[in-house]
Amino acid sequence: MNFQIDPELSARLEQVRSYVIEQVQPLEPLLLAGEWDALYAAVEEHRAEVRRRGWWAPNLPPEEGGSGEGLVALGLLSEVLGRSPLGHLVFGCQAPDAGNAELLAAHGTAAQRERFLEPLARGESRSCFLMTEPEFAGSNPTEMGTTAVRDGDEFVINGHKWFATAAEGARFGICMAVTDPDADKYRRASMILVETDRPGYRLVRNIPVMGHAGQGFFTHGEVRMENLRVPAENLLGEPGAGFAMAQERLGPGRIHHCMRWLGICRRAIDELLAHALRREIKPGLPLAKMGTVQDWIAESAAEVEAARALVLMTAWTIEQEGFRAARERVSMIKFYTANVMQRVVDRALQAHGGLGVTDDRILAFFFREERAARIYDGPDEVHRMAVARRMLKSAAGA
């Protein structure tokens, strides 16, 4: 198992890291202050520069308008971009657009790719993913109430979705809906492309997360679809393949998420170190000399390195042997890395005292927005159960 990074990739990672620190992180005060117009104008300027430098959309191959990276390389890049909440957005690989683009690239028809993928890949349109429903447990994605009934050359969709990230301003969504209620639970649902300007589609609200509703990319929408009609040609992939495609989307997506979370950890540790060195309890006694703070620094560093090794090993296994060979580790990295991130951010925030819970620093944003990491894409408890069941099955010789 060789995790050695080739010199070209190593140089590019350092260039991107410098760009994020010097150009992207200075935009964060606009995000924290909710100065959305100024923020998005600045983001567009940097997106143009990222395109010029050939760094755009690293999750997509060049033929789809991206810069094309393998899973390990993309994970390493995601770690660097994760230092800032704006990193992935500036580089054109933010969720949910990145995952939606990958689905369209893999399963879209020629017409769908032209209509939906091409403008999405260029950053000229935005999308959302309509899967989670308030009436059903998100931990069991095979259960949902949204239906899509075939009526001639159209589907008629009725349903209620929420936590549709970036739904505000999205031109279209990929909607999970039951198309065959009598089929096996893994074959009941399909994915359908839904234009958000069609009659019957309604963004109800941006859901406040710990008091913050956000705007645009930084939102989680509640959506209702009432007798929403879309062309039957908007079916993405095969009928009944929705669950399998969702798992396909989530597998590599968990690598991206985990490496992004490690980028957040790196940033939190940097903030912790800088504050510990400059903040004095009394003249001549900085926080850095306190044993508890030193313990926080050491524990955070060790946990991040352990999580990083597990994530990179998982990405390498997927690249070499396929997703099935890495299923157990994919579950491991999801709950382990999310918890490491929560602990690291919490320690950094605690070291900052009252300042840590304000929006004068990025830590409160991470603490608030990333707490859901232990919930979305499968809660901790589900992933732990999956790991334990596979291990028990193996031990039993089944």
Protein Blocks (a to p, Z undefined) as FASTA:
>chain_A
ZZbdcfklmmmmmmmmmmmmmmmmmmmmmmmnopaklmmmmmmmmmmmmmmnopgoklbc
fknopaopafklmmmmmmmmmmpmklmmmnopacfklmmmmmmmmmpcfklmmmmmmmmm
nopaccdddfbafkbcfklmkbcfbdcddehjaccdddddehiehkgopabdcddddfbl
kbcfklmpccddddfkbghiacfbacdeehiabjhjlccdddddehiacdfklpgcjehi
lmmmmmmmmmmmmmmmmmmmmmmmmmmmmmmmmmmmmpcfbghiafklpmklmmmmmmmm
mmmmmmmmmmmmmmmmmmmnojklmmmmmmmmmmmmmmmmmmmmmmmmmmnmmmlmpckb
fklmmmmmmmmmmmggpifklmmmmmmmmmmmmmnoZZ
